[in-house]
């Protein structure tokens, strides 16, 4: 899927903010906007969920991915 990711034509620093306030939040939001247009957003997100990647992946930040992981664990426990 990496070959089809549109982020390959974007400055990689955009996807690795040093925080999520002020200018760094704007940077993260800009990265998420790139992800929203990407045809391979879903596989990117799945890889990030599996590998605990830092930064913006699949349109999500670390906190958002942690919430997704928690939701999936809870669903598994209920099944």
C-alpha angles and dihedrals in degrees: 000000000000092000091061098045113117091209089077086079093049130082104269091218088071090068096051109059117179091225143350103249133086116342092359091057089052088051091050091047090051090051091050089051089056090049091050089062095045120110092211099047094122098054089043090055092047091053091049091049090052096045105036091234119190119232134025113331128162090358094302138102127219095272093050091049091049089054091049091050091049092049091050092049091050091049090050092050091051094048 
